């Protein structure tokens, strides 16, 4: 019999790690965090809602995630999706994110196969596709790091970034399995950190080009507000 399980908000927002904040790398420790305020059910992080980043950005989102299993846990399937709009209130630029992911996996003894398909978002302005975001699980067989480690890349126009999940909390040397946030890199240099555990916030190096801030905010929304069934 097919069993449908809707994933809980607590698991999807990383609350298993309490209120721990991500470890800030050199170069970002002195940058003030900008908090993304959300308005929705479940303490502001429900299935749908609105958000605001200071006076600069605002938007709304609608998301869903579920998983199913057959023959006990032998076969598992997962599906997740999100639609979001991000608005730069100063330039009046608007972007739409259309995100989805999931897959089918098989559990055999201590090994699991499949089920780790990338979660991706297409980014639009009106009818034009202007970027793409993709995040994948770390599937190295002998990797002894956190089980929730993910990496990804995204672009907005000609701007390209890569990112990785952060599992070390400030003041602690013991990593946790659930991601506490993400580090974003451009041209091999770390440019921003996104906190997703508890409060959602963005810290970034000083930017001269507003389009770079636009890209980082889109990356933060895709990373922090998406429900991914692998989490």
C-alpha positions in Angstrom: 0.0 0.0 0.0 1.3 3.4 -0.9 2.0 5.6 2.1 2.2 9.3 1.7 4.1 11.4 4.2 4.1 15.2 4.1 7.4 16.4 5.4 7.4 18.5 8.5 8.5 22.1 8.7 10.8 21.4 11.5 12.9 18.9 9.4 12.9 21.1 6.3 14.1 24.2 8.0 17.0 22.6 9.9 15.5 23.1 13.3 17.1 19.8 14.5 20.2 21.8 15.1 18.5 24.2 17.4 19.3 27.9 16.9 23.0 27.3 16.0 24.4 29.9 13.6 26.7 29.0 10.8 30.4 29.4 11.1 31.3 32.7 9.4 34.4 32.6 7.2 37.1 35.2 7.1 36.1 38.3 5.2 32.4 38.0 6.2 32.6 38.2 10.0 32.3 42.0 10.0 29.5 42.2 7.5 26.1 42.8 9.1 23.5 40.1 8.4 20.3 41.0 6.5 17.4 39.0 7.8 14.7 37.7 5.5 11.4 38.1 7.3 8.7 35.6 6.3 5.0 35.8 6.8 3.2 32.4 6.7 1.9 29.7 8.9 4.1 27.7 11.3 6.1 30.6 12.6 6.3 32.3 9.2 7.6 29.3 7.3 4.5 27.4 6.1 3.6 26.0 2.7 3.0 29.5 1.3 3.7 33.0 2.4 5.4 36.4 1.7 8.9 37.6 2.6 10.8 40.8 2.8 14.6 41.6 3.0 14.8 45.1 4.5 13.3 47.7 2.3 15.2 46.4 -0.8 13.4 43.1 -1.7 10.1 41.5 -1.3 8.2 38.5 -2.7 6.0 35.5 -2.2 6.3 31.7 -2.4 4.2 28.6 -2.6 5.9 25.2 -2.0 5.1 21.5 -1.4 7.0 18.3 -0.6 6.0 14.7 -0.1 7.4 11.2 -0.1 5.9 7.7 -0.7 7.1 4.2 0.1 6.2 0.7 -1.0 7.1 -2.7 0.4 8.1 -1.2 3.7 11.0 1.2 2.9 12.3 -0.9 0.0 11.2 1.5 -2.7 10.9 5.3 -2.0 9.8 8.1 -4.2 9.9 11.8 -3.4 8.5 15.0 -5.1 9.0 18.6 -4.2 8.2 21.9 -5.9 8.2 25.6 -5.3 7.1 28.7 -7.2 8.3 32.1 -6.0 8.5 35.7 -7.1 11.3 38.1 -6.0 11.0 41.8 -6.5 13.7 44.5 -6.2 11.7 47.3 -4.7 14.1 50.0 -5.8 14.6 49.0 -9.5 11.2 47.3 -9.8 12.8 44.3 -11.4 10.9 41.0 -11.0 12.0 37.4 -11.2 10.0 34.2 -11.1 11.5 30.9 -9.8 9.9 27.6 -10.9 11.5 24.8 -8.9 11.1 21.0 -8.7 12.9 17.8 -7.8 12.6 14.3 -6.6 13.2 10.7 -7.7 12.9 7.0 -6.9 15.3 5.2 -4.7 15.8 1.6 -3.6 17.0 0.6 -0.1 19.0 -2.6 0.1 20.5 -3.6 3.4 22.8 -0.8 4.4 23.0 0.7 0.9 20.6 3.0 -1.0 20.5 3.5 -4.7 18.9 6.4 -6.6 16.5 8.9 -5.2 19.1 11.7 -5.2 18.1 13.5 -8.4 19.1 17.2 -8.4 16.7 19.9 -7.3 16.6 22.7 -9.8 14.9 26.1 -10.4 14.4 27.9 -13.7 14.6 31.7 -13.3 12.4 33.9 -15.5 11.7 37.5 -16.1 8.4 37.6 -17.8 8.5 35.0 -20.6 12.3 35.0 -20.8 14.4 32.4 -19.0 17.4 34.3 -17.5 19.0 31.8 -15.1 19.1 28.4 -13.5 19.7 27.0 -10.0 20.6 23.4 -9.2 21.5 21.6 -6.0 22.6 18.0 -5.6 23.4 15.6 -2.7 26.9 14.6 -2.1 26.9 11.0 -3.3 30.6 10.0 -2.7 30.5 6.4 -1.4 33.4 6.8 1.1 32.7 10.3 2.2 32.8 10.4 6.0 31.4 14.0 6.2 27.9 15.1 7.1 25.2 13.0 5.5 23.2 16.1 4.5 26.1 17.7 2.5 24.9 19.3 -0.8 26.6 21.3 -3.5 25.3 23.3 -6.4 25.6 26.1 -8.9 23.4 28.8 -10.4 23.6 31.6 -12.8 21.7 34.8 -13.5 22.5 36.1 -16.9 26.3 36.0 -17.3 26.9 35.9 -13.5 27.8 32.4 -12.3 28.1 31.1 -8.7 28.7 27.8 -7.0 27.7 27.0 -3.4 28.0 24.3 -0.8 26.1 23.6 2.4 27.6 24.5 5.8 27.5 22.1 8.7 29.7 23.7 11.3 28.2 26.1 13.9 29.9 29.1 15.2 32.0 28.2 18.2 31.8 24.4 17.6 34.1 22.0 15.9 31.6 19.1 15.5 29.6 19.2 12.3 26.0 18.3 12.2 24.2 16.4 9.4 21.5 19.0 8.7 22.7 22.1 6.8 22.9 25.3 8.8 23.4 27.4 5.7 25.4 27.9 2.6 28.6 29.5 1.3 28.5 31.1 -2.1 31.5 31.5 -4.4 32.1 33.6 -7.5 35.3 33.2 -9.6 36.8 31.0 -6.8 36.3 33.6 -4.1 33.8 33.3 -1.3 31.4 36.2 -1.6 28.4 35.5 0.7 27.0 33.3 3.4 23.3 32.4 3.9 22.0 31.3 7.2 19.0 28.9 7.0 18.8 27.4 10.5 16.3 29.3 12.6 16.3 32.8 11.1 17.2 33.2 7.4 19.8 35.8 6.7 22.3 37.0 4.1 25.9 38.3 4.6 27.9 39.4 1.6 31.1 41.3 0.7 30.6 44.9 -0.3 29.1 45.1 -3.8 29.4 47.9 -6.4 27.0 46.3 -8.9 23.3 45.9 -7.8 22.8 43.0 -10.2 25.2 40.9 -8.1 23.0 41.6 -5.0 20.0 40.5 -7.1 21.7 37.2 -7.9 22.6 36.5 -4.3 19.1 37.2 -3.1 17.7 34.8 -5.7 20.2 32.2 -4.6 19.2 32.7 -1.0 15.5 32.4 -1.7 16.0 29.2 -3.7 18.3 27.7 -1.0 16.4 28.7 2.1 12.7 28.6 1.1 12.7 25.5 -1.1 11.4 22.2 0.4 13.7 19.5 -0.7 12.7 15.9 0.1 16.3 14.9 0.7 16.4 17.1 3.8 
